[in-house]
Amino acid sequence: MEKIAALLERAQWAEKPDVWKGEFEGKRFGTNVSVVFYTTDEPGRGPPLHRHPYDEVFIVREGRALFTVGDQQLEATAGQIVFGPANVPHKFINLGPGRLETTDLHVSDELIQENLE
């Protein structure tokens, strides 16, 4: 099957029209990458400890975050990238002050997550 260019409208993935928060699965395009856009203005807030059966790459677009990946803790700021290997529990929180925005690349055509807390 030949792949062709496609356009996904913001309303098809975003939770709100003015905030970078939402997701889409790669299977929509026939590709092996899914994307989660995460935003929070609240320091201390972030996704719960979880794992995926595939690798994940986190791009910090704005703010500061504390990532826990397995036994490691990594403080990342805007412009830095964090790698989370498949099956390794991970989470992150907004260290503040201000907004945290990440773009999270899931190396899978669908989002699969096992929450651990």
N, C-alpha and C positions, 0 to 999 in steps of 0.2 A: 504494500500500500504506500503510495507516494504521499509525503507530508507536504502541506501547503502552509503559507503564512496565515496567522489568525490574530484576531484582536479581541481582547477581553475587556469589556467596559467596567469602569470602577464600580458601578452599581451591582455588578455580578460577583464581586469578591469582597468589597468593603462593608464593614458593619455600619459606618457612618460616612456621610459625604465629605467631612472635613478632617478626618483623623485617619492616619495610616494604621488601621487595625482590620484584619480580616485574613482570608486565606483562599487558595485555590489548589486543586490537585492536578498534577501533570497528565493524568490519564485523559483529561479534557482535550489535551493537544496531542496525545499519543507519545508522550515523552516521560522520562524517568526522573523528573524533578518536580517537587511540589513546594509551594512557598507559603509561609506564614508571616504576615506583617503584624508586629506586636508594638503596642504603645501604651504607656501608663505615665501619668503625672504624679503618682503617689509613691514617695520613697518607701522602700520595704516591700513593695508589691512586685509580683512576678509569677510565672507559672509554677505549679507544684513539682516536686521531684518526680521524674518520669524517665522512661527509656523508649527507644525505638529499635526495630530490627534492622536499621540502616543508619548510615552516617548522617550527621547534620552539621551544617556550617552556619554560624551566626555572624551577621554583619551588624556592628553597632553603628547606627546612623546618627544618633543624637544622644547625649547624656553619658552617664556612667553606670556600669552594672557590675555586680559581683556574681560570677559564674561558679557553680560547683559542678565539676565534671569528674565523676568517680571520687577519688580521694584528693583531687586537686582543687584549689580555689584560685581563680584568676580574676583580677580586677581589669576590666576593659573599658575604654573610652571611645568616643566617636572616632570612626575611621579604622578601628581595630577589628580583627576577625578572630573568632574562636571556633575551634574544631571539636566536635563531639563524636567520638567513635560509636559505631553500632553497638547496641546492647549495654552501653555504659550509662548508668543513671546520671541525670543532670537536671539542673534548674538554674535560674538566675533571678536576681532582684535588682530593682532600681536603687542605686545608692544616693541619688539626688545630688545636689538640689535640682529641681526641675524635671523636665520630661525625659523619658527613656524611649527611644525608638530602635527597634531591631528588625532586620529582614532575615528570616530563618529559612535556609534552603535544605529541604529534606530530599535525600537522594533516593527517591521512590516515586512511583506514579500515583500513590495514594498515601494519605496521612494515617499512620498507625501509631498509637500511643498507649502505653501501659502506665497509668498513674500509680505511684508508689507511696504517696502520702495524701 
